Each structure stands twice: as structure tokens, then as C-alpha cells.
Amino acid sequence: MAFSELERKRIEKVVDAYVEKRRPPLHIRPELDIGYRLRGQSVEIFEIRPMWNKPDETMEHPVAKAKFVKTQAVWNIYWMRAVLKWHSYPPVPAVGTVEKFLENVDADPRGCFWG
């Protein structure tokens, strides 16, 4: 079940501000940028880079994901492991708000998200 329009706008506002704060300077963005998408009950943050063998095309590298579980009113936090599958984030597997999710991604004490 997708977010309501009001929930979606609030989440977009919060995540937009976070992504804008993390984006590199304008002159670097053709080589590295950050984006996000809302899909269903999930928010996914990713890096955008040119493909090494086709520099005119871009690829996305997943950074972090949070999935909202409405029945429990929590956001489950995931990170992308080297096997290219999402795994629960061990230090803090779930939080109550999208803001708390972004705080954990920003802090990243284990280097799971930003390396």
C-alpha cells in the first residue's frame, strides 16, 4: 500500500532536504550525484555515477533503504551488502520516523552506507 498524498509530500520534503545537504558541489555532479525514490512504502537513497565503460550513461549505486511498516508504525532500515541484496541494518534495525532513518544514514558509524 502506497503512502497517502499528504504522507508522500511530507516524506519528500524531509528527504529532499537531506539529499540536497549531502549532494556534492555543482562541478562534481556530472561524475557523482545523489538521488532518491519513493516506491510503495519505501524510500531508497542512491548515488548516481557515469558507467565506467559508457560515460554517457549513468548508473545508480544503492546507499540506504527504509521501508515503512504501517501496522507497527516503524521504518525498517536496510543497507546494500556486497552480494547486492538489502540486509537489515544491525546497529538500528528500525526507527519511528523518516527523520531518524536519515540521522542513522548520516551518522553511519559502521560505514555501511557511505563507506
C-alpha positions in Angstrom: 0.0 0.0 0.0 1.4 3.3 -1.0 1.7 6.5 1.1 -1.2 8.9 1.1 -0.6 12.1 -0.8 -0.1 14.1 2.4 2.4 11.5 3.8 4.2 11.4 0.5 4.6 15.2 0.4 5.9 15.3 4.0 8.4 12.5 3.3 9.5 14.1 0.0 10.1 17.4 1.8 12.3 15.7 4.5 14.3 13.5 2.1 14.7 16.4 -0.4 16.3 18.5 2.3 18.6 15.6 3.3 19.7 14.8 -0.2 20.3 18.5 -1.0 22.5 18.7 2.1 24.6 15.6 1.0 24.9 16.4 -2.7 28.4 17.3 -3.9 29.2 20.8 -5.4 27.8 21.5 -8.9 31.0 21.0 -10.7 31.3 17.4 -9.3 27.7 16.3 -10.0 28.3 15.1 -13.6 30.7 12.5 -12.0 28.9 11.8 -8.7 25.4 12.9 -7.5 22.9 11.6 -5.0 19.2 10.9 -5.6 16.3 9.1 -4.0 13.0 7.5 -4.9 9.8 6.7 -3.1 8.3 3.4 -4.2 5.4 1.8 -2.4 6.1 2.1 1.4 9.9 2.5 0.8 12.5 5.3 0.5 15.7 4.5 -1.3 18.8 6.7 -1.4 21.4 6.1 -4.2 24.5 7.5 -5.8 24.4 8.4 -9.5 27.6 7.9 -11.5 28.6 7.6 -15.1 29.1 4.0 -16.2 32.8 3.2 -16.5 32.5 1.7 -20.0 29.8 4.1 -21.3 30.4 7.5 -19.8 27.4 9.0 -21.5 25.1 6.7 -19.5 24.6 6.7 -15.7 24.2 4.0 -13.2 22.7 4.0 -9.7 24.5 2.6 -6.7 22.2 1.9 -3.7 23.1 3.5 -0.4 20.3 3.0 2.0 16.7 2.0 2.2 13.9 2.3 4.7 10.5 0.5 4.5 7.6 1.7 6.5 5.6 -0.9 8.3 2.2 0.7 8.9 0.9 -1.9 11.3 3.9 -1.3 13.6 4.4 2.4 12.8 8.2 1.8 12.2 10.7 2.3 9.5 12.9 -0.8 8.9 16.4 0.3 7.8 18.4 -1.6 5.2 21.9 -1.4 3.7 23.2 -3.0 0.5 25.7 -5.7 1.1 28.4 -6.8 -1.4 26.1 -9.6 -2.6 23.8 -6.9 -3.9 20.9 -7.7 -1.5 19.3 -5.5 1.1 20.1 -6.5 4.7 18.7 -5.2 8.0 21.0 -2.5 9.5 22.4 -4.2 12.6 23.0 -1.3 15.0 19.5 0.2 14.5 17.2 -2.1 12.5 14.1 0.1 12.9 13.1 3.7 13.9 9.9 5.6 14.4 10.4 8.4 11.8 11.9 9.0 8.4 14.0 11.7 10.1 15.5 9.1 12.5 16.3 6.9 9.4 18.2 9.8 7.8 20.0 10.6 11.0 21.3 7.0 11.1 22.3 7.1 7.4 24.2 10.3 8.0 25.9 9.1 11.2 26.9 5.7 9.6 29.2 4.5 12.4 29.9 1.2 10.7 30.5 2.6 7.2 27.6 0.6 5.8 26.0 3.4 3.8 28.7 5.9 2.7 31.7 3.6 3.1 
